[in-house]
């Protein structure tokens, strides 16, 4: 078990408690402020857009000055300053500015923390899932408790609750310390040469498409449920159910990966993803079907995320580890999430809410094809 396991778990708990609370209920907050579905789609897409820039900027700063924990702390204070805009803002432009500042600084925190974890684990990912699951537990606890508070006090309470969780994240960063870097006998391969390899391009294409599919959940799921007559308590419970399934899988995943490997687990996650999105689109009025679909989050997020991180280590290990994590966040969640959120927002406007999830199923199918190419080309390059 890593020496800082408890500190990593605490930071992830607080970070994802805030991120989960805000991403789950912000659409309802913006709708209450009079924003249209298209405007909400643009505002929520800033969560993904800033992941194109944030992880690489703060990852570079942290690596260049070798002070990753300091960057985590300073980013937290800057994010809190940006979040204050939600208390006094009431227009689309003001909310857009607040979303940009908030997500510019928070988007780099998770990859920096994960890079610290991977450095301390020294390539042994046995305990990765059991530490990472505390982020999911933070999500469950906060989303559940906040849903109760919002039912009682209304959506106006959301900024106060989310700000309190952001302050807790800053406090958790003060329990972390920097991990000494390992020295490497050989220089790492040039980054650009790695990014030009066809299997690496196919890998990032696959992960970006899968994240694009998931923006149908991250951006619109709460609004989708509310407009089909479900209460905020049910909405919170549905999110918590999905993340509870995710926690269980994170805890037991090491046995699955030891037996079946990252490639088979990724194929399984992608196949379940296609089925899950079809079920959500078809089951808007069938709560039991939506519950089953939420349980599939264990595969479509947790299993896919872990198999992606493990596959990434084949190319971005050692001195490229932190940069690989930043690229994964920037390309998959930044580019993939941004384009997916903006495209699906327009699709909702033109074709209706249910059809968004049929498009998401198609994106997951395309992600599967790209993953097939990734592993096929990887094998052929090794054999050559």
C-alpha positions in Angstrom: 0.0 0.0 0.0 1.5 3.4 -0.9 2.7 5.5 2.0 0.3 8.4 1.1 -2.7 6.1 0.4 -4.9 7.8 3.0 -4.0 11.3 1.8 -4.6 10.4 -1.8 -8.0 8.9 -0.8 -8.9 12.0 1.1 -8.1 14.3 -1.8 -9.9 12.2 -4.3 -12.9 12.0 -2.0 -13.2 15.8 -1.7 -12.3 16.5 -5.3 -14.9 14.2 -6.8 -17.5 15.2 -4.1 -17.3 18.8 -5.5 -17.0 17.8 -9.1 -19.8 15.3 -8.9 -22.1 17.7 -7.1 -21.6 20.6 -9.5 -21.7 18.5 -12.7 -24.8 16.7 -11.5 -26.9 19.7 -10.5 -25.5 22.6 -12.4 -27.8 22.0 -15.3 -30.8 22.5 -13.0 -29.1 25.6 -11.5 -28.6 27.1 -15.0 -32.2 26.2 -16.1 -33.5 27.9 -12.9 -31.5 31.0 -13.9 -33.3 31.1 -17.3 -30.7 29.5 -19.5 -31.9 27.6 -22.6 -30.9 24.0 -23.4 -28.4 25.2 -26.0 -26.8 27.7 -23.5 -26.7 25.0 -20.8 -24.9 22.7 -23.3 -22.3 25.4 -24.0 -21.8 26.2 -20.3 -21.5 22.5 -19.3 -19.1 21.9 -22.2 -16.6 24.2 -20.5 -16.0 21.3 -18.1 -14.6 19.4 -21.0 -13.2 22.3 -23.1 -10.9 23.4 -20.3 -9.6 19.9 -20.0 -7.9 20.4 -23.3 -5.7 23.2 -21.8 -5.8 22.8 -18.0 -4.1 19.4 -17.5 -1.2 20.2 -19.8 -0.6 23.7 -18.5 -0.6 22.7 -14.8 1.1 19.4 -15.5 3.9 21.3 -17.2 4.2 23.9 -14.5 4.2 21.2 -11.8 6.8 19.1 -13.6 9.0 22.1 -14.6 9.2 23.4 -11.0 9.0 19.9 -9.4 6.3 21.2 -7.0 3.2 19.3 -7.9 1.5 19.6 -4.5 2.0 23.3 -4.4 0.3 23.6 -7.8 -2.6 21.5 -6.5 -3.0 24.0 -3.6 -2.7 27.2 -5.6 -5.1 25.8 -8.3 -7.7 25.2 -5.5 -7.6 28.8 -4.3 -7.8 30.1 -7.8 -10.8 27.8 -8.6 -12.6 29.0 -5.5 -12.1 32.7 -6.6 -13.6 31.7 -10.0 -16.5 29.9 -8.4 -17.6 33.1 -6.6 -19.0 34.2 -9.9 -22.0 31.9 -9.5 -23.1 33.9 -6.4 -23.4 37.3 -8.1 -23.8 36.3 -11.8 -27.2 36.1 -13.5 -26.4 36.2 -17.3 -25.0 33.7 -19.8 -21.8 35.7 -20.2 -21.1 35.9 -16.4 -21.8 32.2 -15.9 -19.5 31.5 -18.9 -16.6 33.4 -17.3 -17.1 31.7 -14.0 -17.2 28.2 -15.7 -14.0 29.0 -17.6 -12.0 30.2 -14.5 -13.4 27.3 -12.3 -12.6 24.6 -14.8 -9.3 26.0 -16.0 -7.9 25.4 -12.5 -9.8 22.3 -11.4 -9.2 20.4 -14.6 -5.5 19.9 -13.8 -5.9 18.7 -10.2 -7.1 15.1 -10.9 -4.2 14.2 -13.4 -1.6 15.8 -11.0 -2.9 13.7 -8.1 -3.0 10.6 -10.3 0.5 11.3 -11.5 1.6 11.5 -7.8 -0.1 8.2 -7.1 1.5 6.5 -10.1 4.9 7.8 -9.1 4.6 6.5 -5.6 3.3 3.1 -6.8 6.3 2.7 -9.1 4.4 0.9 -11.8 2.6 -1.5 -9.4 -1.1 -0.7 -10.0 -2.4 -3.4 -7.5 -3.9 -0.7 -5.2 -4.8 1.8 -7.8 -8.5 0.9 -7.9 -8.9 0.7 -4.1 -7.5 4.3 -3.8 -9.3 5.7 -6.9 -12.6 4.3 -5.6 -12.6 6.9 -2.8 -13.3 9.6 -5.4 -16.4 7.6 -6.4 -17.4 7.3 -2.7 -17.1 11.1 -2.4 -19.3 11.5 -5.4 -22.0 9.1 -3.9 -22.0 10.8 -0.5 -22.2 14.3 -1.8 -24.7 13.7 -4.6 -27.0 11.9 -2.2 -26.8 14.4 0.7 -27.0 17.4 -1.7 -30.1 16.0 -3.3 -31.8 16.0 0.1 -30.7 19.5 0.8 -31.9 20.7 -2.6 -35.3 19.2 -2.1 -35.6 21.0 1.2 -34.0 24.4 0.4 -34.2 24.6 -3.4 -31.6 24.9 -6.2 -30.5 28.2 -4.8 -28.5 26.3 -2.1 -26.3 24.6 -4.7 -23.5 27.2 -5.0 -23.1 27.3 -1.2 -22.8 23.5 -1.0 -20.5 23.2 -4.0 -18.2 26.0 -2.6 -18.0 24.3 0.8 -16.8 21.1 -1.0 -14.3 23.1 -3.0 -12.8 24.5 0.3 -12.6 20.9 1.6 -10.6 19.9 -1.5 -8.1 22.7 -0.8 -7.8 21.5 2.8 -7.1 17.9 1.5 -4.3 19.2 -0.7 -2.5 20.3 2.4 -2.2 16.7 3.5 -0.3 15.7 0.4 3.5 15.9 -0.1 5.6 15.6 -3.2 7.0 12.2 -4.3 10.7 12.1 -5.2 11.2 11.4 -8.9 12.9 8.3 -10.0 16.0 8.6 -12.1 16.0 6.8 -15.4 19.1 5.4 -17.1 17.8 6.1 -20.6 16.1 9.1 -22.0 12.4 8.8 -22.8 11.4 8.5 -26.4 10.4 11.8 -28.1 6.8 12.6 -27.3 5.9 13.5 -30.8 7.2 10.2 -32.2 4.9 8.4 -29.8 1.9 10.5 -30.8 2.5 9.7 -34.4 2.2 6.0 -33.9 -0.9 4.6 -35.5 -1.9 2.5 -32.4 -1.5 5.5 -30.1 -3.7 7.6 -32.5 -6.3 4.8 -32.6 -6.2 4.6 -28.7 -6.9 8.3 -28.2 -9.6 8.2 -30.9 -11.3 5.4 -29.0 -11.2 7.0 -25.6 -12.3 10.4 -27.0 -15.3 8.7 -28.7 -16.2 6.9 -25.5 -16.1 10.1 -23.4 -18.1 11.9 -26.1 -20.8 9.3 -25.7 -20.7 9.8 -21.9 -21.4 13.6 -22.3 -25.0 12.5 -22.9 -24.9 11.6 -19.2 -22.5 14.2 -17.7 -24.3 17.1 -19.5 -27.9 16.1 -19.9 -28.8 13.1 -17.7 -30.1 15.1 -14.8 -32.2 17.4 -17.1 -33.4 14.3 -19.0 -34.7 12.7 -15.9 -36.3 15.9 -14.6 -38.1 16.5 -17.8 -39.5 12.9 -17.7 -41.0 13.7 -14.3 -38.4 12.4 -11.8 -37.7 14.3 -8.6 -34.3 15.6 -7.5 -34.1 12.8 -4.9 -34.5 10.2 -7.6 -32.0 12.0 -9.8 -29.5 12.0 -7.0 -30.2 8.4 -6.2 -29.7 7.4 -9.8 -26.3 9.1 -9.9 -25.3 7.5 -6.6 -26.4 4.0 -7.8 -24.2 4.3 -10.9 -21.2 5.4 -8.9 -21.8 2.8 -6.2 -21.5 0.1 -8.9 -18.3 1.9 -10.0 -16.9 1.7 -6.4 -17.5 -2.0 -6.2 -15.8 -2.6 -9.5 -12.8 -0.5 -8.6 -12.4 -2.5 -5.4 -12.4 -5.9 -7.1 -10.9 -5.0 -10.5 -7.4 -6.2 -9.8 -8.6 -9.8 -10.0 -10.4 -9.2 -13.3 -7.3 -7.6 -14.9 -5.0 -10.3 -13.6 -7.2 -13.0 -15.2 -8.4 -11.3 -18.4 -6.1 -8.4 -19.1 -6.7 -4.8 -20.1 -7.6 -5.5 -23.8 -10.5 -7.9 -23.0 -11.7 -5.6 -20.2 -11.8 -2.7 -22.6 -13.8 -4.6 -25.2 -16.3 -5.7 -22.5 -16.7 -2.1 -21.3 -17.3 -0.7 -24.8 -19.8 -3.4 -25.7 -21.7 -2.8 -22.5 -21.6 1.0 -23.3 -23.5 0.5 -26.6 -26.2 -1.5 -24.7 -26.4 1.0 -21.8 -27.0 4.1 -24.0 -29.7 2.3 -26.0 -31.5 1.3 -22.8 -31.5 4.9 -21.5 -32.9 6.2 -24.7 -35.6 3.5 -24.8 -36.4 3.5 -21.1 -37.2 7.1 -20.2 -40.5 6.0 -18.7 -39.3 2.7 -17.3 -37.5 3.3 -14.0 -36.4 -0.3 -13.7 -34.6 -0.2 -17.1 -32.9 3.1 -16.1 -31.7 1.4 -12.9 -30.2 -1.5 -14.8 -28.5 1.0 -17.1 -27.1 2.9 -14.2 -25.6 -0.3 -12.8 -23.7 -0.6 -16.1 -21.7 2.5 -15.1 -19.4 0.1 -13.4 -18.2 -1.2 -16.8 -18.7 1.9 -19.0 -16.7 4.2 -16.7 -14.7 2.3 -14.1 -13.7 -0.7 -16.2 -13.0 1.5 -19.2 -11.0 4.1 -17.2 -8.8 1.5 -15.6 -8.2 -0.4 -18.8 -7.3 2.9 -20.5 -4.8 3.8 -17.8 -3.2 0.4 -18.0 -3.0 0.5 -21.8 -1.5 4.0 -21.6 1.4 2.7 -19.5 2.6 0.7 -22.5 3.7 4.0 -24.2 3.8 6.6 -21.4 5.6 5.1 -18.5 8.6 6.4 -16.4 9.5 10.0 -17.1 6.5 10.3 -19.5 4.0 9.1 -17.0 2.6 12.5 -15.9 2.5 13.8 -19.4 0.7 10.7 -20.5 -2.0 11.2 -17.9 -2.3 14.9 -18.9 -2.7 13.9 -22.6 -5.2 11.3 -21.7 -7.4 13.9 -19.9 -6.9 16.6 -22.5 -7.6 14.5 -25.6 -10.2 12.1 -24.2 -12.1 14.4 -21.8 -11.1 17.7 -23.2 -11.4 17.3 -27.0 -13.8 14.3 -26.9 -16.0 15.6 -24.2 -16.1 19.1 -25.6 -17.1 18.1 -29.1 -19.5 15.5 -27.8 -21.3 17.9 -25.5 -21.7 20.6 -28.1 -22.8 18.2 -30.8 -25.3 16.4 -28.5 -26.7 19.8 -27.3 -27.6 20.6 -30.9 -29.0 17.2 -31.5 -31.3 17.5 -28.4 -32.6 20.8 -29.8 -33.3 19.3 -33.3 -34.3 15.6 -32.6 -35.4 15.4 -29.0 -33.9 14.1 -25.7 -34.2 10.3 -26.3 -32.4 10.4 -29.6 -29.3 11.8 -27.8 -28.8 8.4 -26.2 -29.1 6.6 -29.6 -26.3 8.8 -30.9 -24.3 8.0 -27.8 -24.7 4.3 -28.5 -23.4 4.9 -32.0 -20.3 6.8 -30.6 -19.6 3.9 -28.3 -19.8 1.5 -31.3 -17.2 3.7 -33.2 -15.1 3.7 -30.1 -15.1 -0.1 -30.1 -13.9 -0.2 -33.8 -11.0 2.2 -32.9 -10.0 0.0 -29.9 -9.9 -3.0 -32.2 -7.5 -1.2 -34.4 -5.4 -0.1 -31.4 -4.7 -3.6 -30.2 -4.4 -5.1 -33.7 -1.8 -2.5 -34.7 0.0 -2.9 -31.4 0.4 -6.6 -31.9 1.5 -6.2 -35.5 4.1 -3.6 -34.6 5.5 -5.8 -31.8 5.7 -8.9 -34.1 7.4 -6.8 -36.8 
